[in-house]
Amino acid sequence: DAKTTQPPSMDCAEGRAANLPCNHSTISGNEYVYWYRQIHSQGPQYIIHGLKNNETNEMASLIITEDRKSSTLILPHATLRDTAVYYCIVRASNSGYALNFGKGTSLLVTP
Amino acid sequence: GAVVSQHPSWVICKSGTSVKIECRSLDFQATTMFWYRQFPKQSLMLMATSNEGSKATYEQGVEKDKFLINHASLTLSTLTVTSAHPEDSSFYICSAPDRKDDEQFFGPGTRLTVL
């Protein structure tokens, strides 16, 4: 799996968009970008994933640069419940393998 | 999405005793399940891969005789921490891939405290 780099922490005001960056400059052509989050003392939760096109679902949007070396997870209207550690993971689309969690970004949404 | 449950959600035990943690896939079958461990303020670390009908595979540095894994059915994997010591106190999380959806689903975790 390609290595990812994320800022250790970010703050965001409630109601504003939270933009979480991730660098993955060594990503290979068959690797997807996955985002998970972990709310304190809970198991990780899947958010979204993509290969090269931008993706959107009910939770978030994923913007992947054209060269695929970086991506941004966007929570359009952050709420206090979005306070969590967000993990960007790059891997081939093969559910038979475990996920390699880095340190992630600790997002704090403030009132 | 698919649901993975863990039991118990938390457990406190005395040093030297054994503790069993169950991981169940509730609405799909999982021939493979993964066990992770997470210490405070750290990320999840993969401990082992549980394979239905065969032996588990362990990550480097994880003692297979201490962390016994049994995957007896397509919906259940168990992790037994044998002769637990305070340094085994941690948050244990399992996950199971749903091949149909090509996603991994995580259990809610089990908080183990060894006194």
Interface residues (C-beta under 8 A of the other chain):
Chain A: Q38 S41 Q42 G43 P44 Q45 Y46 Y87 S93 N94 S95 G96 A98 L99 N100 F101 G102 K103 G104
Chain B: G1 V4 Q6 T32 F34 Y36 S43 L44 M45 L46 T49 F91 I93 S95 P97 D98 R99 D101 D102 E103 Q104 F105 F106 G107 P108 G109 R111
